[in-house]
Amino acid sequence: MVSGPLLFQTLILGILLGGLYALLAAGLTMYFGIMRVVMLAHAAFIVLSAYIAWRWHGVTGWDPLLSLIVTVPLFFVIGFVIQRYLLSRLKPATMTMMSVLLTFAIALAIEGGLGMAYSGTQRRINLSYGSDSVELLGAQIPVVQIISFALAVVALVALWLVLQRTRLGRALRATIQHPQAAQLVGIDTNKIAGFGFGLGLATAAVGGAALSLQATIYPSLHWHWVGPLMAIIVVGGLGSVPGAAIAALVLGVMRLLLELPVGSTWAQTIFYLALFLTLMFRPQGLFGGRLAQRF
């Protein structure tokens, strides 16, 4: 029998984990919404950002989150370059298939580069607050998970404000909803798509820094994330940022609740089960349709 405090703690940790999932999946939703591109390298960039945070802490002794000063603008530029000079050259008829192959190659290049630089040894940042926790109604909540969740909330709110309150955001939403109509009103959709990819990869930079606070990292770690993140954006509704966030929170909670009776290995299958059921009964995703257009 699972005790009440343990169930409550698992629920809170599931919500915190879901927030991290939502942040990591937001970029994938942006890529698909803008150009129908399946960006397999997104998780590899998350791991790259985590390595930069780890190295930043090792060299400077400063908090790894301060590495965002470097990684966010750097990843934004890299995302812009990838879209403008690689993905935009693909033929529209084969865009989805060729983007999978191209971004798969980028992921392998990042993994190989990290392996050559740091070998396959697992790394972890030793933080002064790494083992601290906060007691909440009898539950012990790790401080690093609270910080990661707060960072995810800040990043997602900032992304929402950009999309809703700025001229760039309006142009991005117009490009996502109807590229041809956006072009008719004078929007340079190719340039806007580059900015959108930059924003998507900037979320990977933030997600990598958040991940580095609580996870052991190694070059091939990104393959562990590809399946769950893809499942989240499909369940949430391809192209829907709020849909992906809702799906991430729900699946994060369900995964940790399932760990209590079946263990962590089998609990991971909830993502693939949710993906399978969604494709069978609602291929557009649970929050597709109108919500996907609202952001």
N, C-alpha and C positions, 0 to 999 in steps of 0.2 A: 504494500500500500504506500503510495507516494504521500508524503506529509504536505500539509498546507504551505509552510514556509518554503519548501523546496519547489513546489509547483509555482508559487508566486515569483520566486527568484528566477526560475526557468522562463516564465512569461516575460519578465522585465529584460532578461538577457536576450530573449528572442526578438523583442522590439528593438533593442540596441543593435543587434546583428542585422535586423531588417533595414535599419537606417543606413548601415554600411553597404548592404546589398543595393539599396536604392541609389546611392551615390555612384557605385561602380557601374550600375546598369544605365545610368542617365546618358552617358556618352554614346553607348550603343544605340539607344533610341534616337539620339540626334542624328547619327550617321545614316540610319535607315530612313528616317523621316525626310532627310534632305535629298539623298540620291539613291535610295534603295540599295545601299551598300552594306554588306555583311563584313564588319571590321573585326576579323579574327585576331588582329594584333593589339586590340584594345587592352586585353588582360596582360599582354607582354609589356605594354607601356606602364601599366599599374605596377608590375613587379620592378620595372626599371626605375620608376619613381621611388619605390620602397628601398631599392639599393642606394639611390642617391641620398635619401634621408639617412640611411644607415652610415654611409660613408661621410656625410656631412657631420653627423654626431661624432664619429670616430676621429675626424680631423680637427674640428673646431671645439668639440665638447659642448656645443650648444644644443638646444632642444631640436629634435629632428623635424618638428613642424615648421621651424624657421627656414628649412630648405625650400619651402613653397615660394619664397621670394625669388628663387632661381627657377624652379621647375615649372611653375604655372606659366610665366611668359615664354619659357623655352618650349614647352609642350604645345602652347598655342601656335607658335611659329611653325613647329614641326607639323602639326595638324594642317595648317594652311598650305604648307609646301606639298604634303602628301596629296591633298585633294587637287590642288591647282596643277601640279606637274606630273602626277602619276594617275590618279583615279579619273580625272577629267578627260584623259586621253583614251579611255576605254570606250568602246562602242556601246551605245545605249541598249542595243538588242541583247548583248551578252554581259551587261554591266554586273549583274548579281553574281554570276558564275565566275567571271574573271576577277572580280573584287575579292572573292574568297581565296583564289589562288595567289593573288598579289599580296594581300594582307597576311596570308599564311606564311609566305616567304619572308615578309618583314618580321613576323613573330619569331621565326626560326633564326633570323639574323640577330635579333636582340638576345634571344636565348644563347646563341653561340657566342656572341660578344661577351655576355656576362660570365659564361662558363670559362672562356679564355682568360678573362681578367681576374675572376675570383674563384675559379674551379667550381665543383658541385657541392662544396661544403655548405652546410646550413649556417645561416647567420641570424643573429637576434640582437636587438639593441637593448643594452642594459640601462634602464632608466631608473632614476632615483625614486620615482613614484610607480615603478612597474608592478610592484606587489601590493600597493595600497588599495584599499576598498572602502566603500561607503555603506553603512548599514541603513537599510530602508525597510521598516516593518518586519525586522527579523531576517531580511535577505541581505547577503553580502554582494555588492555590485562593484566590480573592478573599476578603478578610476580610469584606466586606459580605454575601456569600452565606453565609458561616459564621454570622454574627450573625443573619441572617434565619432560617436553619434552626434555630438554637438557640432563637430566639424562638418559632418554630412549635412546636417540641417542648415547650417550657415551657407554651405556651397550650393545646396539645392534652392534655397530661398534667393540667393544671389542670381542663380541661373534663371529662376522664374521672373525676377525683377528685370533682368536683361531682356527676356523674351516679351514681357508684358509692357514695360515702361520706356523702352528705348526705341529709337528709329531703326537701329540694327535688328532688334527683336521683332519689330513689325515686318521688316523685310524678310527675316528668316521664316516667320510664320506664314507669310504669303508664299514664299518659295516652297515650303513644305506642303501647303494645302493645294496650290495650283501653280506650278512653275510657269506655264505658258501665260496665264493671266498676269502673273507677276512681271514677266517680261513686257507685256503690253502696256503696263503702267510705268515703265521706265526703270525697273529694278534690274541691275546686273546680277542675274542669278548665279553665274559662275563665280563671281567674286564673293557674293553672299554665302554660297556653299562653302567656299574656303574658310570664311569666318566661322561658319557653323561647325566645320570639322575642327577648327582651332579650339572652339569652346568645348567640344566633346572631348578632345584630348586633354584640355586643361582640367576637366573633371577627373581624368585618369591620374593626373599629377596629384590632385588633392586626395583621391582615393588611395593612391600608393603610400602617401605620407601617413594617412590614417591607419592603413594596414600594417605599416612598419612598427606601430606602437604595440601591437598585440600579437603579431604572427612571426613565426620563424620563416625566413625567406631563403630561396634557392632558385637557380636559373630556370628550372622547368616548372616552377610553381604555377605559372599562368595557365597551364593545361587544366589544373584543378578548378579554375574559375570559369573557363569557357562555357562548360555545360550549364551550370547554374545561372549564369548571367544571360545566356541565350534563352533559357527556359523562362526567366523573369520577363524579358521583353516580349516574348510570344504570348505568355499568359496575360500580361498587362495590356497587350494590344500594340502591335508594331507601329511606331511613330508617336505613341502617347507617353509623354514624360510623367504625368500624374498617374496614368495607368501602371507604368513600370514601378513607380514608388509604392503604390498600394499593393501590387503583387509582391514586391520585395518584402514589405512588412509582414504580409500574411504568410508567405513561404518561410521567412526567417523564424517566425514564431512556431509554425508547424514543424520545422526541422528540429528545433531544440526540444519541443514537447515530445517528439518521437524518439529523441535520444534517451529519454527516461526508460521506456520499455524495451527498445530494440538496439540501442547503442548508436554511436556516431556513424559507423560505416553504412548501416542500413538506412539511417535517417536521411542520408544524403540523396537517397533515391526519390524522395518526395518531389524534387525538382523535375525529374524525368517522368514521374507519374503524372504530375500536373501538366507537363508539356504534352504528354500522350493524350490525356483526356481533353485538353483544350483543342488540339488539332482534330480530334474525333468529333467533338460536339459544338465547338465554337471557334473555327479557324481564325476569325478576325480578332480573337482575344476577348477576355472578359470585359475589358474596358475600351474596346475598339469603337468605331463609329464616331458619334458626336464628341465624346470626351477626348478622342485622339486629336481633334481639331482645336481643342480649347487651350491646351497647355496649362 
